[in-house]
Amino acid sequence: MKRLLYLILLAVSSGVVTAQQFPLLEGYALDGYHLSPSYAGLQGAGILFMDHRTDWTGIPDGPKSYQISYHNRFFEKTGIGGKLLYDKSDIFKQVVFVGTYSYEAEIFDGHILNFGLSAGLYRNSIDLGRYYNNPDYVNDAVLTYGNENSKTKFTSDISVLYRFKNLEAGILYSNIMYGYSHYKDVDLTYKPLKNYVIHAAYTYVINDKWSAKPFLLLRGGQQIPAQMEFAAHVVYNNRYWGTLLFRTGGIFSIGIGGEFLDKIILNYAYSMSSNIAMNTYGSHQITLGLRIMPLLDAIKNK
């Protein structure tokens, strides 16, 4: 942590701070919209998802992410959706709100392209005064300002998804912003990081009760090392499921969940590193989903 803070102070002294990478939540096996705006109106359509993720649980003030998302089919070939994301990591915070539009086109028999565009607002804040009274660090006038909010910026995501029968493959280019963002009271700027995710998946229908869906992802971006991710999502009776995941760098994850009362979806995922002790620096993610349309139908029928 001290090393991290030292690097932060160096960045502050130079007048430029590099922005955080947007967190990629692991709920994409339940809902493709977690992964790419091209899925708006497809998997998980009509379900309100709420995610809470805690990373580095062995470290005080480790990263925490909260997300609310919803999408649905809109007319025959289009989808709409929206996301609200709050992410906190030590002295950094970011809030993102985007709306999504997707369009589906059949390029030839059975081969479909889904185009997705998300656009919205992004705001970042840095708590410069948090360590001001710490005797381990020299006094710096900039730290007396305390919490600093950046000006709100426009952000967007662009994606394309190819589908043919049980095969899916797509590319996402996210966190697209232009220029530097500035803070009100201090001579400081931050430079956003652009990210990309390339993925492929295939659904195997084993029998009328069981199915399996392996995923392959490559993610990276500006100043972000590329990572490979392998996941397998197994579903029983279209109601209960389990997920296994491996990410380069020695990261393993296991998830389990189900749908209850035909309206409520619960999922829990735990991630750990094979390079460190168990129960240290692990990650926990809880996902709650509510089928909005069935709930609305139930209200109407009363």
Backbone bond lengths (Angstrom), bond angles and torsions (degrees), N, CA, C in turn:
res aa  C-N    CA-C-N  psi(-1)  N-CA   C-N-CA  omega(-1)  CA-C   N-CA-C  phi
1 M - - - 1.464 - - 1.530 110.71 -
2 K 1.344 117.01 -40.93 1.468 119.47 179.56 1.525 110.58 -63.02
3 R 1.345 115.48 -37.79 1.456 118.61 178.81 1.529 110.02 -63.89
4 L 1.335 116.08 -40.99 1.459 120.40 178.01 1.525 111.01 -60.34
5 L 1.327 115.85 -45.33 1.466 119.54 -178.48 1.523 111.23 -66.66
6 Y 1.299 115.88 -35.17 1.465 119.08 177.41 1.523 110.90 -62.52
7 L 1.326 116.71 -42.44 1.457 120.68 177.63 1.517 111.08 -65.10
8 I 1.336 116.06 -36.85 1.460 119.89 178.64 1.529 110.08 -63.16
9 L 1.340 116.16 -43.99 1.457 119.56 179.90 1.522 111.39 -63.72
10 L 1.322 116.86 -35.61 1.454 119.75 175.92 1.521 110.80 -63.28
11 A 1.354 114.82 -40.58 1.464 118.93 179.81 1.517 110.54 -66.05
12 V 1.355 116.55 -40.70 1.462 120.44 179.19 1.523 110.33 -63.22
13 S 1.335 115.95 -41.78 1.459 119.76 -178.65 1.516 111.47 -62.52
14 S 1.327 117.05 -33.15 1.454 119.90 -178.85 1.509 112.41 -81.98
15 G 1.345 117.17 -10.69 1.455 120.25 176.75 1.504 114.32 86.12
16 V 1.345 118.85 3.19 1.462 121.33 179.90 1.523 108.88 -131.18
17 V 1.334 117.09 131.27 1.459 122.19 175.78 1.515 108.33 -119.55
18 T 1.316 116.66 131.76 1.457 120.40 177.34 1.518 109.46 -84.89
19 A 1.330 117.03 129.96 1.459 121.53 -174.99 1.514 111.94 -69.62
20 Q 1.338 114.83 160.13 1.455 121.40 178.17 1.528 111.22 -70.14
21 Q 1.319 115.24 153.83 1.452 120.73 168.87 1.520 108.47 -75.46
22 F 1.335 117.75 139.33 1.455 119.92 175.23 1.522 108.57 -65.32
23 P 1.327 119.03 134.43 1.454 120.33 179.57 1.522 111.41 -69.51
24 L 1.324 116.52 139.61 1.460 121.66 174.93 1.518 107.39 -103.15
25 L 1.331 117.27 105.64 1.443 121.70 -178.82 1.525 110.60 -72.49
26 E 1.322 116.61 153.45 1.453 121.06 -173.33 1.524 113.90 -89.37
27 G 1.327 117.98 15.61 1.462 120.42 -179.21 1.510 114.60 -81.83
28 Y 1.343 118.21 9.95 1.461 119.05 -175.91 1.529 112.88 -67.19
29 A 1.334 118.30 -20.73 1.461 119.94 176.22 1.529 111.34 -69.20
30 L 1.337 116.77 -28.28 1.460 121.12 177.12 1.518 111.55 -86.65
31 D 1.310 115.84 -37.07 1.457 121.08 -172.76 1.524 109.35 -146.92
32 G 1.330 116.36 113.77 1.453 120.53 -177.77 1.514 113.84 -61.13
33 Y 1.337 117.69 -21.82 1.463 121.06 -179.54 1.528 111.28 -66.48
34 H 1.338 117.77 -20.74 1.460 121.22 172.55 1.540 110.70 -63.97
35 L 1.326 115.93 -26.21 1.452 121.63 -174.13 1.523 112.86 -97.68
36 S 1.341 116.93 -40.58 1.457 119.69 -170.61 1.525 110.90 -154.69
37 P 1.346 118.47 140.34 1.469 120.26 176.88 1.523 113.26 -64.87
38 S 1.330 118.15 -17.63 1.465 120.18 178.10 1.521 112.38 -63.51
39 Y 1.339 117.58 -20.95 1.466 121.49 -179.86 1.529 113.09 -82.80
40 A 1.314 118.43 -3.06 1.465 119.99 -179.69 1.527 109.93 -57.72
41 G 1.334 116.49 124.20 1.451 122.17 -178.11 1.510 114.03 90.63
42 L 1.353 117.63 -1.17 1.470 120.55 -179.37 1.525 109.66 -108.32
43 Q 1.325 118.29 -110.72 1.459 122.12 -177.65 1.526 110.94 -62.43
44 G 1.321 116.95 133.20 1.455 121.25 177.24 1.505 114.16 74.78
45 A 1.331 118.24 10.38 1.459 120.91 -177.50 1.527 110.55 -60.77
46 G 1.338 115.61 138.60 1.458 120.38 179.50 1.511 114.02 83.99
47 I 1.357 117.63 7.11 1.464 121.90 -179.48 1.525 109.40 -114.32
48 L 1.314 116.41 129.85 1.461 122.19 173.60 1.524 108.09 -86.83
49 F 1.334 117.36 117.49 1.462 121.86 -179.36 1.525 110.04 -106.03
50 M 1.339 115.18 137.66 1.457 122.85 175.00 1.519 108.46 -127.20
51 D 1.330 116.57 123.19 1.459 122.50 -175.26 1.519 110.77 -120.05
52 H 1.325 114.67 140.22 1.462 121.33 171.96 1.522 107.62 -131.46
53 R 1.331 116.21 123.72 1.468 121.06 -178.71 1.520 109.73 -127.38
54 T 1.332 115.91 133.72 1.459 123.25 176.78 1.519 108.37 -121.01
55 D 1.328 116.90 122.11 1.465 122.04 179.66 1.525 110.32 -108.67
56 W 1.329 115.11 159.35 1.468 122.72 175.50 1.534 110.25 51.92
57 T 1.324 116.32 55.59 1.464 120.04 -174.01 1.527 112.76 -64.58
58 G 1.322 118.51 -16.23 1.456 120.23 177.15 1.514 113.82 -83.59
59 I 1.328 117.66 -2.79 1.470 122.11 -177.72 1.524 109.05 -116.34
60 P 1.345 118.25 128.60 1.471 119.92 175.34 1.525 110.80 -57.89
61 D 1.321 115.26 140.73 1.467 121.69 178.29 1.523 112.42 60.19
62 G 1.328 116.97 34.30 1.455 120.28 174.97 1.518 110.89 -66.79
63 P 1.328 117.80 167.87 1.464 120.93 -177.11 1.521 112.79 -59.34
64 K 1.330 115.61 140.42 1.467 123.38 175.07 1.517 108.11 -134.42
65 S 1.325 115.95 138.54 1.462 121.48 -179.19 1.520 109.64 -131.42
66 Y 1.337 115.50 139.43 1.462 123.01 175.98 1.525 107.57 -129.77
67 Q 1.322 115.70 135.08 1.464 118.73 179.84 1.522 110.33 -142.45
68 I 1.324 115.73 139.21 1.460 123.28 170.75 1.524 106.98 -121.24
69 S 1.325 117.36 130.74 1.457 120.18 -178.03 1.526 110.58 -143.35
70 Y 1.319 114.30 150.36 1.464 120.78 177.19 1.526 108.32 -153.03
71 H 1.332 116.33 142.26 1.461 120.75 174.40 1.522 109.07 -152.59
72 N 1.322 115.47 159.55 1.458 119.93 -178.01 1.515 109.66 -157.75
73 R 1.332 114.99 165.21 1.454 120.80 176.10 1.516 108.99 -74.15
74 F 1.337 115.50 140.17 1.464 120.53 -179.09 1.524 106.78 -133.29
75 F 1.315 116.17 105.11 1.463 122.32 -170.53 1.526 109.02 66.19
76 E 1.334 116.14 -168.03 1.463 119.57 -169.64 1.518 114.06 -76.08
77 K 1.321 117.46 -37.99 1.462 120.26 -171.39 1.516 113.70 -121.06
78 T 1.292 118.10 11.44 1.457 120.05 -178.22 1.523 111.39 -126.75
79 G 1.316 115.77 158.62 1.456 122.26 175.62 1.514 109.79 -137.23
80 I 1.320 116.51 154.98 1.458 121.98 176.98 1.527 108.43 -132.30
81 G 1.316 116.54 157.62 1.462 119.83 179.59 1.513 110.65 -168.30
82 G 1.332 114.74 179.25 1.448 120.71 178.19 1.516 110.83 -159.97
83 K 1.346 116.03 151.73 1.462 122.32 178.79 1.518 109.93 -137.68
84 L 1.321 115.19 143.18 1.458 122.57 170.37 1.516 107.13 -125.36
85 L 1.327 117.43 119.87 1.463 122.81 -176.11 1.515 110.03 -122.87
86 Y 1.341 115.32 132.33 1.465 122.31 172.16 1.523 107.44 -123.22
87 D 1.321 116.15 127.33 1.459 121.03 -176.87 1.525 109.12 -132.97
88 K 1.333 116.91 133.11 1.462 122.39 -179.17 1.512 108.98 -131.14
89 S 1.327 115.83 131.99 1.453 121.88 177.25 1.518 109.10 -142.24
90 D 1.350 115.71 102.32 1.456 121.99 -178.56 1.529 109.94 56.38
91 I 1.326 119.28 -116.60 1.464 120.13 -176.69 1.539 112.81 -89.02
92 F 1.344 117.40 -0.30 1.452 121.22 -178.54 1.524 110.89 -101.16
93 K 1.341 116.54 141.56 1.462 122.63 172.65 1.523 108.07 -136.92
94 Q 1.336 115.78 148.86 1.454 119.44 174.17 1.525 109.47 -146.20
95 V 1.317 114.89 144.06 1.461 122.40 178.05 1.524 107.63 -126.64
96 V 1.338 115.68 131.67 1.459 121.39 -179.24 1.520 108.87 -131.15
97 F 1.328 116.70 132.85 1.462 121.62 172.72 1.521 107.98 -131.04
98 V 1.346 116.21 123.00 1.462 119.90 -179.66 1.522 110.07 -134.54
99 G 1.312 114.95 149.64 1.452 123.05 168.67 1.517 109.05 -108.06
100 T 1.331 117.13 152.79 1.463 121.59 -172.09 1.527 110.91 -128.85
101 Y 1.324 114.33 142.20 1.462 121.60 172.17 1.529 107.58 -130.86
102 S 1.328 116.52 134.26 1.464 120.70 177.60 1.524 109.86 -129.00
103 Y 1.316 114.91 151.18 1.464 120.60 179.80 1.519 108.82 -136.02
104 E 1.324 116.38 138.01 1.459 123.03 -177.03 1.522 110.48 -110.30
105 A 1.337 116.15 134.54 1.463 121.39 178.66 1.522 109.18 -136.85
106 E 1.323 116.77 130.73 1.460 121.60 175.84 1.522 107.77 -90.42
107 I 1.331 116.69 110.14 1.459 120.01 -174.57 1.528 111.29 -76.76
108 F 1.333 117.25 -37.02 1.458 122.19 165.99 1.507 107.49 -161.03
109 D 1.296 117.59 177.38 1.456 124.37 -164.87 1.536 113.52 -45.01
110 G 1.348 115.99 107.77 1.455 121.94 176.03 1.515 115.10 83.00
111 H 1.306 118.44 -9.90 1.465 122.46 -179.52 1.522 108.59 -99.32
112 I 1.338 116.16 118.99 1.463 121.42 -170.38 1.521 110.27 -123.13
113 L 1.323 115.68 139.31 1.454 122.66 171.73 1.524 108.76 -114.67
114 N 1.330 115.67 131.96 1.469 122.37 173.31 1.521 108.20 -113.93
115 F 1.327 115.87 121.68 1.465 121.81 178.99 1.530 108.47 -101.72
116 G 1.321 116.68 134.18 1.462 120.46 -178.46 1.513 112.00 -128.20
117 L 1.316 115.45 138.83 1.463 121.34 176.41 1.522 108.69 -135.64
118 S 1.326 116.51 124.16 1.462 122.56 172.73 1.520 108.48 -113.89
119 A 1.315 116.05 139.61 1.457 120.72 179.22 1.519 108.78 -145.63
120 G 1.330 116.15 142.64 1.456 118.99 -179.51 1.511 112.02 -178.22
121 L 1.331 115.35 -149.45 1.457 121.93 -171.74 1.523 111.05 -121.80
122 Y 1.321 114.72 147.58 1.464 121.98 -178.35 1.528 108.92 -134.01
123 R 1.341 115.67 137.58 1.454 120.41 175.73 1.521 109.62 -140.36
124 N 1.329 114.90 138.80 1.456 122.21 -175.80 1.526 108.73 -122.59
125 S 1.327 116.84 147.37 1.462 119.89 174.73 1.524 109.80 -139.17
126 I 1.339 115.97 150.50 1.464 123.10 178.71 1.522 107.95 -130.90
127 D 1.322 116.43 128.18 1.461 121.35 179.10 1.528 108.68 -89.88
128 L 1.319 116.41 85.86 1.461 121.54 -175.34 1.528 112.76 -70.12
129 G 1.323 116.80 -25.45 1.460 119.61 -175.58 1.510 114.71 -88.89
130 R 1.311 117.49 1.10 1.454 119.66 -172.97 1.521 113.31 -64.03
131 Y 1.336 117.19 -35.26 1.465 121.06 -177.58 1.527 111.38 -109.80
132 Y 1.311 116.57 17.88 1.465 119.60 -174.66 1.518 111.97 -61.25
133 N 1.326 118.13 -38.52 1.470 121.23 -177.33 1.519 113.08 -89.58
134 N 1.311 117.04 7.46 1.451 120.47 179.47 1.528 108.98 -77.07
135 P 1.332 118.84 118.81 1.480 120.73 -176.49 1.511 113.60 -67.30
136 D 1.349 117.53 -12.22 1.453 120.07 -179.80 1.522 112.50 -73.73
137 Y 1.342 117.02 -10.91 1.456 119.83 -175.97 1.527 109.79 -123.28
138 V 1.300 115.08 146.40 1.459 119.75 178.97 1.518 109.58 -70.37
139 N 1.337 115.07 149.81 1.460 118.90 176.66 1.520 109.99 -66.94
140 D 1.301 115.01 133.79 1.455 121.82 178.42 1.517 106.44 -132.68
141 A 1.309 117.04 126.49 1.462 120.23 -175.13 1.514 112.49 -57.80
142 V 1.333 117.24 -30.67 1.452 119.39 -177.47 1.523 111.88 -64.95
143 L 1.356 116.68 -26.31 1.452 120.20 -177.19 1.524 112.68 -73.27
144 T 1.293 118.72 -15.83 1.461 120.54 -178.44 1.512 112.52 -73.69
145 Y 1.319 118.40 -9.81 1.457 120.46 -176.91 1.528 112.35 -77.21
146 G 1.323 117.74 -16.85 1.456 119.68 179.27 1.516 111.96 74.34
147 N 1.338 116.14 -138.91 1.456 120.69 -176.80 1.529 110.58 -77.05
148 E 1.334 114.98 128.07 1.466 120.61 -178.92 1.528 109.40 -119.77
149 N 1.336 116.10 127.47 1.453 121.81 177.28 1.520 110.07 -100.49
150 S 1.325 115.28 137.27 1.456 119.17 176.80 1.531 109.55 -79.51
151 K 1.311 115.01 166.24 1.450 119.19 171.04 1.529 108.87 -70.62
152 T 1.330 116.20 147.65 1.460 120.86 -179.82 1.522 109.91 -69.28
153 K 1.337 115.46 134.82 1.455 121.25 -179.53 1.518 111.05 -119.71
154 F 1.318 114.62 157.01 1.456 121.90 173.58 1.518 108.79 -82.41
155 T 1.344 117.13 137.17 1.458 121.86 177.37 1.518 109.45 -135.81
156 S 1.317 116.71 157.15 1.461 119.81 -179.45 1.524 110.94 -152.26
157 D 1.335 115.35 156.69 1.463 124.18 173.27 1.524 108.13 -125.14
158 I 1.321 116.48 142.03 1.464 122.27 176.80 1.521 108.21 -128.11
159 S 1.333 117.02 136.24 1.459 119.53 -178.40 1.520 111.37 -150.21
160 V 1.325 114.95 157.59 1.460 123.33 174.62 1.520 107.54 -135.15
161 L 1.335 116.61 136.57 1.462 122.83 179.36 1.524 109.04 -125.91
162 Y 1.321 115.61 130.12 1.468 121.74 175.38 1.518 108.86 -105.67
163 R 1.339 116.58 132.24 1.465 121.70 179.15 1.529 110.32 -130.82
164 F 1.324 115.17 135.03 1.454 121.45 173.26 1.526 108.34 -147.12
165 K 1.326 115.65 111.88 1.472 122.11 -175.43 1.531 109.33 53.86
166 N 1.336 119.04 -115.41 1.465 121.35 -176.76 1.525 113.47 -96.19
167 L 1.316 116.47 7.00 1.464 121.36 -177.70 1.526 110.42 -98.81
168 E 1.346 115.67 139.17 1.466 122.12 174.73 1.524 108.10 -134.69
169 A 1.314 116.47 140.22 1.462 121.31 175.38 1.521 108.06 -153.40
170 G 1.326 116.06 139.58 1.461 118.23 -176.81 1.511 113.06 -158.61
171 I 1.328 114.20 170.46 1.455 121.91 176.46 1.524 108.92 -135.85
172 L 1.323 115.07 138.67 1.464 122.68 179.82 1.522 108.36 -124.62
173 Y 1.320 115.51 133.71 1.462 121.80 173.39 1.513 105.91 -120.11
174 S 1.349 117.75 113.67 1.460 120.47 -168.21 1.521 112.43 -125.51
175 N 1.348 113.56 171.88 1.459 122.14 179.26 1.533 110.52 58.87
176 I 1.334 115.45 45.15 1.461 120.39 -178.38 1.520 108.98 -86.83
177 M 1.305 116.39 110.22 1.456 123.29 176.09 1.522 108.63 -134.87
178 Y 1.308 116.11 158.53 1.452 119.92 -175.61 1.533 110.35 -121.13
179 G 1.327 114.96 133.77 1.450 120.24 178.61 1.521 112.54 78.16
180 Y 1.330 114.46 -175.39 1.449 122.52 -179.73 1.527 109.46 -97.31
181 S 1.325 115.54 153.63 1.461 120.15 173.90 1.521 108.59 -108.21
182 H 1.321 115.73 146.64 1.457 121.13 -173.09 1.525 111.14 -118.24
183 Y 1.333 115.21 155.69 1.454 122.64 176.24 1.522 109.49 -101.42
184 K 1.314 115.84 157.01 1.461 120.63 -170.87 1.523 113.19 -73.16
185 D 1.334 117.41 -48.12 1.467 120.77 -168.01 1.524 114.64 -104.13
186 V 1.320 118.57 -8.72 1.460 120.60 -178.04 1.518 109.56 -127.68
187 D 1.317 114.76 152.85 1.460 120.91 -179.91 1.521 108.48 -83.28
188 L 1.343 114.76 78.30 1.451 121.08 -172.94 1.510 108.15 -142.95
189 T 1.310 117.48 144.03 1.459 122.11 174.59 1.518 108.36 -133.45
190 Y 1.339 116.59 160.81 1.454 119.59 171.48 1.520 108.80 -130.18
191 K 1.315 114.17 151.22 1.451 121.31 -178.50 1.528 108.78 -113.89
192 P 1.324 118.34 115.32 1.467 120.91 -178.70 1.525 112.26 -63.97
193 L 1.329 115.41 151.07 1.453 121.89 178.06 1.530 109.21 -102.90
194 K 1.305 116.47 126.75 1.460 121.03 176.50 1.522 109.02 -86.76
195 N 1.334 117.24 139.59 1.455 122.38 -176.17 1.528 110.68 -123.33
196 Y 1.314 115.71 157.46 1.462 119.85 172.05 1.527 109.17 -136.58
197 V 1.328 115.96 152.27 1.466 122.80 174.35 1.528 107.48 -138.86
198 I 1.315 116.59 125.49 1.466 122.83 173.67 1.521 107.36 -112.93
199 H 1.327 117.81 131.58 1.463 118.88 -177.00 1.528 111.21 -141.23
200 A 1.322 114.34 158.70 1.463 122.51 173.19 1.520 107.89 -145.92
201 A 1.332 116.84 146.51 1.465 122.04 -179.66 1.524 109.32 -151.66
202 Y 1.320 115.08 154.30 1.469 120.18 178.76 1.526 108.62 -142.98
203 T 1.317 116.74 132.65 1.464 121.96 -179.72 1.519 110.38 -96.56
204 Y 1.351 115.21 119.12 1.458 121.63 175.13 1.531 108.92 -98.97
205 V 1.326 117.24 119.96 1.460 121.39 175.04 1.525 107.09 -92.23
206 I 1.338 115.79 106.44 1.460 120.52 -175.27 1.521 110.19 -76.45
207 N 1.322 116.95 -49.46 1.469 122.84 174.15 1.518 107.10 -157.59
208 D 1.341 117.41 -165.75 1.463 119.69 -176.40 1.525 113.16 -73.04
209 K 1.344 117.71 -6.28 1.468 121.48 179.60 1.537 112.98 -111.12
210 W 1.317 115.70 -34.17 1.459 119.71 -170.91 1.527 112.08 -116.84
211 S 1.329 115.17 143.48 1.461 121.70 171.54 1.530 108.67 -145.44
212 A 1.320 116.06 156.84 1.465 121.36 179.86 1.524 108.68 -137.51
213 K 1.331 115.75 143.66 1.464 120.88 -177.74 1.526 109.56 -136.64
214 P 1.326 118.16 101.73 1.466 120.29 174.85 1.530 111.12 -81.39
215 F 1.333 115.84 145.65 1.463 123.90 178.48 1.525 109.37 -121.84
216 L 1.317 115.48 146.64 1.453 122.50 170.67 1.524 107.40 -131.88
217 L 1.340 116.81 124.75 1.462 121.63 -178.66 1.521 110.50 -127.76
218 L 1.313 114.27 144.50 1.465 122.40 169.03 1.518 106.57 -125.54
219 R 1.315 116.30 122.54 1.462 120.52 -179.31 1.524 110.02 -128.84
220 G 1.314 115.73 150.66 1.455 121.37 179.44 1.511 109.12 179.66
221 G 1.326 116.13 -158.46 1.450 119.01 179.91 1.507 112.33 155.66
222 Q 1.311 115.09 -165.55 1.456 122.83 -177.59 1.525 110.38 -63.81
223 Q 1.323 117.10 116.97 1.464 124.18 -178.64 1.531 112.42 61.02
224 I 1.329 117.36 22.61 1.462 122.04 179.90 1.520 108.36 -122.49
225 P 1.339 119.70 119.06 1.456 121.08 179.55 1.527 111.17 -60.97
226 A 1.318 116.84 141.36 1.460 121.28 178.73 1.529 110.16 -68.09
227 Q 1.333 115.86 142.31 1.458 122.45 177.90 1.517 109.47 -131.28
228 M 1.326 115.54 140.51 1.463 121.64 172.77 1.522 108.65 -98.39
229 E 1.311 115.41 145.21 1.456 120.32 179.83 1.527 108.98 -137.11
230 F 1.341 115.79 131.41 1.457 122.27 177.69 1.528 107.86 -120.71
231 A 1.332 117.09 131.12 1.460 120.69 -179.65 1.523 109.55 -139.76
232 A 1.331 115.72 151.38 1.457 122.13 174.93 1.524 108.16 -132.94
233 H 1.321 115.88 124.69 1.467 122.82 -177.34 1.525 107.74 -115.12
234 V 1.335 116.48 116.64 1.463 122.60 -177.33 1.516 109.10 -111.33
235 V 1.335 116.61 130.28 1.460 122.07 -175.20 1.526 109.62 -121.42
236 Y 1.349 115.53 135.80 1.463 121.81 176.05 1.530 109.73 -113.93
237 N 1.300 115.33 125.93 1.470 122.66 174.44 1.541 111.80 57.55
238 N 1.316 115.74 25.78 1.467 121.73 179.31 1.531 112.27 55.83
239 R 1.350 115.59 26.69 1.468 119.80 -172.51 1.522 113.83 -138.53
240 Y 1.325 117.50 -31.45 1.469 122.12 -178.86 1.527 108.27 -128.49
241 W 1.350 116.60 148.65 1.449 119.06 -173.76 1.517 111.88 -153.75
242 G 1.319 113.63 163.72 1.456 122.16 173.11 1.526 108.64 -141.73
243 T 1.333 116.14 151.36 1.459 121.13 -177.26 1.524 109.93 -135.06
244 L 1.322 116.23 134.43 1.464 122.85 172.45 1.523 108.12 -117.15
245 L 1.338 116.46 140.87 1.465 120.29 -175.36 1.524 109.86 -143.21
246 F 1.333 115.27 141.33 1.465 121.09 171.93 1.522 107.87 -130.64
247 R 1.344 116.29 133.64 1.456 122.50 177.48 1.521 108.81 -123.46
248 T 1.322 117.27 137.20 1.456 119.72 179.58 1.526 109.95 -56.52
249 G 1.325 114.58 143.44 1.456 120.90 -170.24 1.514 111.02 105.77
250 G 1.347 115.75 5.22 1.465 120.16 177.23 1.513 114.49 80.03
251 I 1.337 118.22 27.64 1.463 122.02 -178.98 1.522 109.67 -97.48
252 F 1.330 115.81 127.02 1.463 122.50 175.97 1.524 109.30 -119.23
253 S 1.330 115.65 147.95 1.462 120.13 178.89 1.521 109.36 -142.76
254 I 1.322 115.49 145.25 1.453 121.97 174.96 1.520 108.50 -132.09
255 G 1.317 116.95 138.02 1.455 121.40 -179.47 1.521 111.08 -134.57
256 I 1.318 116.01 152.07 1.460 121.70 179.24 1.518 108.38 -147.28
257 G 1.338 116.16 144.19 1.457 118.20 -179.12 1.513 112.19 -170.46
258 G 1.320 114.62 -178.17 1.452 120.78 -179.98 1.509 111.65 -171.12
259 E 1.342 114.55 171.21 1.458 121.03 177.12 1.516 108.61 -112.70
260 F 1.327 116.42 133.33 1.451 122.51 -174.66 1.524 110.13 -125.64
261 L 1.304 115.83 141.09 1.463 123.32 178.36 1.525 112.29 60.13
262 D 1.325 116.61 21.01 1.468 122.78 179.40 1.521 112.86 58.05
263 K 1.307 118.11 19.44 1.469 121.04 -177.32 1.521 113.08 -142.94
264 I 1.338 117.07 -26.48 1.467 120.80 -171.01 1.525 109.74 -114.76
265 I 1.330 116.66 127.87 1.458 123.54 179.66 1.523 108.85 -114.86
266 L 1.323 116.27 130.04 1.464 121.73 177.62 1.519 108.89 -126.76
267 N 1.333 115.55 138.15 1.457 120.34 177.26 1.521 109.22 -146.74
268 Y 1.329 115.91 139.83 1.463 121.65 176.48 1.524 108.43 -128.28
269 A 1.325 116.62 135.13 1.462 121.93 177.86 1.523 109.57 -131.39
270 Y 1.321 115.66 138.50 1.461 121.52 176.95 1.527 108.76 -125.47
271 S 1.324 116.54 130.83 1.462 122.23 179.10 1.519 109.59 -117.62
272 M 1.324 115.99 146.67 1.460 121.04 178.21 1.514 108.78 -147.59
273 S 1.343 115.60 164.00 1.452 121.36 178.01 1.520 109.30 -107.35
274 S 1.317 116.11 138.42 1.466 120.52 178.29 1.524 111.62 -76.50
275 N 1.334 116.83 -7.14 1.463 120.70 -175.94 1.525 113.60 -93.64
276 I 1.343 116.80 -5.37 1.457 120.13 -178.42 1.514 109.55 -134.81
277 A 1.336 117.11 174.61 1.450 122.19 -175.42 1.522 111.15 -67.30
278 M 1.336 115.33 151.17 1.458 120.82 176.14 1.518 110.42 -60.17
279 N 1.340 115.05 149.91 1.469 122.83 177.23 1.530 113.33 63.56
280 T 1.325 116.78 16.59 1.461 120.83 176.27 1.517 108.46 -123.69
281 Y 1.321 116.69 128.55 1.458 122.52 179.28 1.528 112.10 62.30
282 G 1.310 117.88 24.62 1.454 121.48 175.86 1.520 110.93 -78.42
283 S 1.341 116.11 172.42 1.458 122.35 179.97 1.518 109.54 -127.23
284 H 1.326 115.66 140.14 1.452 122.13 177.73 1.527 108.83 -122.42
285 Q 1.315 116.44 134.50 1.462 120.07 176.03 1.529 109.14 -133.91
286 I 1.320 115.53 126.83 1.460 122.62 177.14 1.518 108.38 -115.03
287 T 1.325 116.17 130.41 1.454 121.82 179.94 1.520 109.47 -122.19
288 L 1.318 116.02 129.30 1.465 122.90 175.23 1.517 107.77 -118.79
289 G 1.329 116.34 128.13 1.457 121.34 178.17 1.516 110.98 -122.27
290 L 1.326 116.41 141.07 1.461 122.54 178.29 1.518 108.65 -126.37
291 R 1.311 117.31 122.54 1.467 120.70 176.61 1.524 108.42 -73.80
292 I 1.310 115.88 106.81 1.458 120.96 -174.76 1.515 111.74 -69.42
293 M 1.321 118.16 -44.51 1.457 120.54 -176.03 1.536 112.37 -62.90
294 P 1.351 119.44 -48.72 1.471 117.92 176.03 1.521 113.01 -59.44
295 L 1.344 117.83 -37.58 1.456 120.24 178.78 1.531 110.57 -64.47
296 L 1.344 116.50 -41.04 1.459 120.05 178.13 1.528 110.28 -65.18
297 D 1.329 117.52 -39.24 1.459 120.50 178.45 1.529 111.02 -64.02
298 A 1.359 115.49 -38.93 1.470 119.37 179.37 1.522 110.91 -64.42
299 I 1.340 116.32 -39.10 1.460 120.34 178.95 1.529 110.58 -65.45
300 K 1.337 116.37 -41.35 1.457 120.50 -179.79 1.517 112.61 -64.80
301 N 1.356 116.12 -33.05 1.463 120.05 -176.87 1.514 113.21 -77.23
302 K 1.341 117.57 -12.81 1.473 120.06 -178.82 1.521 110.39 -77.43
